[in-house]
């Protein structure tokens, strides 16, 4: 009961952002008067080319697909590089994971175009490539932080290496890995918005269209939606992370 | 890890296999009759001639052979070969241009294809791997990045690489390029300066008044969460409103678009790493150290200046490093709202479908970020207490 209350207490923040996002997506028309004040001379002040709900869905789809691949590949690579037969690759992989993060996301996005052309696919590719690194880096850090005595103890009570991995090491590393996933998703949401410039249809569309046509109202609509989405997802992660931390604190 | 000398270095072997496969199967470089027609790709042997290509393959095989039973001496040789491999890259491009593009073809351009990029990428990975295996790494591993840059610079200067698509693109917008560099650097510098001034003040505040820690970090975290495109977009309307209302601001060059929203957003993003690292570093100095400094009769100010700051400096510089790298990438995005920088080439190129122009914007951006990373990492190492002689 107390846990339920605690979850509700933490849960109201994402709920509030979700509500705001839904209001913004479905009733942007209601605020026409406000946007008209910003762009008194424009023909239209509410972005029409596509509905906001559609753009939000596509944005989430791109971020979701890219993040899913990033997490699977990143965690898998992190696990492989810390096993006995993959350990040779550990120094290189961890160096690449940290050097790769110096590459600006926009540059990665732009370089995906000569490889894959315009559209959603190069955007997803760039997001995966870039989103992989924080997940990989934190998986490595989390798994390496597990003290050898704990692993020894797991072996001692008769666990196989796989059991030790899934029942001991990964749960202990989960908080750190989750932090990496949070970084990865945050960057993905931001970079997907810029993906509009390479032909992906996302919430960045109204912003880019507004910038090109000099329509500040469009820019504002896109920016508000992108901002709300990012804050919502971030607050969800905050909740999950707290929940994990509480669970882990109880286990210890 | 029982005896690394006797077991093969599987990492190097894997990398060499990958690069050999790509070199033999994919195009190394390409030629284009002019900017518009599609390029024609050439494999390694066609591109460089059989002598150069065989030499390259032999070098890679030699690296693999040395990796089979590595020992410290063989790692040294391997590193030397990797340095050579990376340094010959610009030379091989110049050779390629010499072979395939005649001087009387002012519109023909040479491009680097999958093979060339892979060679650069895997070569860098080999360098990192060799460096990691030799502890301490000999100082001359730096010859590879340095040689790569210097030889490229020399060949660009002498005109031997002039037919490279990137340089053709550069030569048609020479002044714009240097303006973009100046714009990029001044925006990054301005953001850095602003965030340092405000950030150090805020960090000092969090240490003085611990009660403010939560709200300050909450706010800065919130800024970091907002995607760059959204923050830029959100700043345009209020800034243009202000600029319209107060013409003084327009006189200062502040408009809804341009450098003003860019620098405000950049400072907002840059604050978190600066404040967090400074605050953590200053409060992380062991109480015993401060106690003993007080015991020696130092005043609070002296303790801050002579003990706390020097001990905390590497961590603070790390914060500045993160800030700078982040800002270099964000300035590129800020081109969308009319700020000057390499981003304008990227987005112009994307708009025209001119990939060489995209490269002309993206590669310098990446180069700047790597350079900032190297510089600040070196600075942090230099400031590590006890390292200085």
Interface residues (C-beta under 8 A of the other chain):
Chain A: X38 X87 X88 X89 X91 X92 X95 X96 X99 X102 X103 X104 X105 X106 X107 X110 X111 X113 X114 X186 X189 X190 X193 X194 X197 X198 X204 X207 X208 X210 X211 X216 X219 X220 X222 X223 X224 X226 X227 X230 X231 X234
Chain B: X1 X9 X10 X11 X125 X128 X129 X132 X133 X222 X224 X225 X226 X227 X228 X229 X230 X231 X232 X233 X234 X236 X237 X240 X256 X257 X325 X328 X329 X330 X332 X333 X336 X337 X343 X346 X347 X349 X350 X355 X358 X359 X361 X362 X363 X365 X366 X369 X370 X372 X373
